[in-house]
């Protein structure tokens, strides 16, 4: 079952590319005591994700922080090297934390996996955004079609805060 408003986020771990290599980041460290906007997308360097989804959050960092958001994180079923390179290419450093969920374990724990094997992409994550306050989901916006960007766009999440 997919995560819902009012649920606690599951325990899990992410990989994050840093200057020193690959670091581990636990969901507890990410969400505990903070207001976090977590958005997920099917894959790094893909058309809608690269042209609209991630850039929207990067350009709205200051406005989101002004609404009390402590951290903005992008989740994808990609490895940490790909997420790091994509974040560098998009100018995400210091603005959006690029979370790698290489095997899709956290995405599955959220109940938000998306089977794109028919397109040769394997199992990925659905396109969604959620606001998590101290580990509890307070807002959730899931796109009905992974190629579309509407309800999970940064501007929509900002307006809902």
C-alpha positions as CSV (number, residue, x, y, z in Angstrom):
1,X,0.0,0.0,0.0
2,X,1.3,3.5,-0.9
3,X,2.2,6.0,1.8
4,X,-0.6,8.4,2.7
5,X,-1.0,11.7,4.4
6,X,-0.7,11.1,8.2
7,X,1.6,8.1,7.8
8,X,5.2,8.1,9.2
9,X,7.8,7.7,6.5
10,X,9.5,4.3,6.6
11,X,13.0,3.7,7.9
12,X,15.6,3.3,5.2
13,X,18.8,4.5,3.7
14,X,19.9,6.5,0.7
15,X,23.2,7.1,-1.0
16,X,24.5,10.6,-1.6
17,X,27.5,11.6,-3.8
18,X,29.9,13.8,-1.9
19,X,33.3,15.2,-2.6
20,X,34.7,12.3,-0.6
21,X,32.9,9.6,-2.4
22,X,29.5,8.0,-1.6
23,X,27.9,8.7,1.8
24,X,25.0,7.0,3.6
25,X,22.1,9.0,4.7
26,X,19.4,7.5,6.9
27,X,15.7,8.5,6.6
28,X,16.0,9.4,10.3
29,X,18.8,11.8,9.7
30,X,16.9,13.3,6.7
31,X,13.5,13.7,8.3
32,X,13.8,13.8,12.1
33,X,13.0,17.3,13.5
34,X,12.7,18.9,10.1
35,X,10.2,20.0,7.5
36,X,11.3,18.3,4.3
37,X,10.0,18.5,0.8
38,X,10.8,15.1,-0.9
39,X,10.0,14.8,-4.5
40,X,10.5,11.7,-6.6
41,X,10.8,11.2,-10.3
42,X,11.3,8.3,-12.7
43,X,14.9,9.0,-13.6
44,X,17.9,11.3,-13.8
45,X,18.6,12.9,-17.2
46,X,15.1,12.0,-18.5
47,X,13.1,14.7,-20.4
48,X,10.4,15.9,-18.0
49,X,12.6,15.4,-14.9
50,X,15.5,17.4,-16.4
51,X,13.6,20.1,-18.2
52,X,10.9,20.8,-15.5
53,X,10.8,18.8,-12.3
54,X,14.2,19.3,-10.7
55,X,14.8,22.8,-12.2
56,X,11.5,23.9,-10.6
57,X,12.6,23.0,-7.2
58,X,16.1,24.5,-7.7
59,X,14.6,27.8,-8.8
60,X,12.1,27.8,-5.9
61,X,14.5,27.0,-3.1
62,X,14.4,30.4,-1.4
63,X,10.6,30.6,-1.6
64,X,10.2,27.1,-0.1
65,X,12.7,27.9,2.7
66,X,10.7,31.1,3.4
67,X,7.7,28.8,4.0
68,X,9.6,26.9,6.7
69,X,11.1,24.1,4.6
70,X,14.4,23.0,6.1
71,X,15.5,20.7,3.3
72,X,14.5,19.8,-0.3
73,X,15.4,16.3,-1.5
74,X,15.1,14.6,-4.9
75,X,14.7,10.8,-4.9
76,X,15.2,8.5,-7.9
77,X,15.9,4.9,-8.5
78,X,19.4,5.6,-9.9
79,X,22.9,5.1,-8.4
80,X,24.7,7.8,-6.4
81,X,27.1,8.6,-9.3
82,X,24.3,9.3,-11.7
83,X,22.4,11.4,-9.1
84,X,25.6,13.3,-8.3
85,X,26.4,14.0,-11.9
86,X,22.8,15.0,-12.7
87,X,22.8,17.3,-9.6
88,X,26.0,18.9,-10.8
89,X,24.7,19.4,-14.3
90,X,21.5,21.0,-13.0
91,X,23.2,23.3,-10.4
92,X,21.5,21.5,-7.4
93,X,24.5,21.7,-5.0
94,X,23.5,23.4,-1.8
95,X,19.9,23.6,-2.9
96,X,18.5,20.1,-3.4
97,X,19.8,16.9,-1.8
98,X,20.1,14.3,-4.5
99,X,19.1,10.9,-3.0
100,X,20.0,7.7,-4.8
101,X,17.8,4.7,-4.2
102,X,19.8,2.4,-6.5
103,X,17.8,-0.8,-5.9
104,X,14.5,1.0,-5.3
105,X,14.2,-0.3,-1.7
106,X,13.0,3.0,-0.3
107,X,10.7,3.6,-3.2
108,X,9.2,0.2,-2.6
109,X,8.8,0.9,1.1
110,X,6.9,4.0,0.2
111,X,4.7,1.9,-2.1
112,X,5.6,4.2,-5.0
113,X,7.4,1.9,-7.4
114,X,6.6,2.2,-11.1
115,X,7.2,-0.7,-13.5
116,X,8.7,0.7,-16.7
117,X,10.3,-2.6,-17.9
118,X,8.2,-2.5,-21.1
119,X,10.1,0.7,-22.0
120,X,13.5,-0.9,-21.1
121,X,13.8,1.2,-17.9
122,X,13.2,-1.4,-15.2
123,X,11.4,-0.6,-12.0
124,X,11.6,3.1,-11.2
125,X,9.7,5.5,-8.9
126,X,6.5,7.3,-9.5
127,X,6.5,11.0,-9.9
128,X,5.3,12.6,-6.7
129,X,6.1,15.2,-4.0
130,X,5.4,15.1,-0.3
131,X,5.9,17.3,2.7
132,X,7.3,15.5,5.7
133,X,7.3,17.2,9.1
134,X,9.3,15.4,11.7
135,X,8.9,12.1,9.9
136,X,5.1,12.4,9.2
137,X,3.6,13.0,5.8
138,X,1.5,16.2,5.9
139,X,1.1,16.6,2.1
140,X,1.2,14.2,-0.8
141,X,0.8,14.9,-4.5
142,X,1.2,12.0,-6.9
143,X,1.1,12.4,-10.7
144,X,-1.4,10.1,-12.5
145,X,1.0,9.7,-15.4
146,X,4.8,9.6,-15.0
147,X,5.4,11.7,-18.1
148,X,3.2,14.6,-16.8
149,X,4.2,17.2,-14.3
150,X,1.4,19.1,-12.5
151,X,0.5,18.3,-8.9
152,X,4.1,17.5,-7.8
153,X,5.7,20.6,-9.4
154,X,7.5,22.9,-7.0
155,X,5.1,25.7,-7.7
156,X,2.1,23.6,-6.6
157,X,3.8,22.4,-3.4
158,X,4.9,25.9,-2.6
159,X,1.3,27.2,-3.1
160,X,0.0,24.4,-0.8
161,X,2.4,25.3,2.1
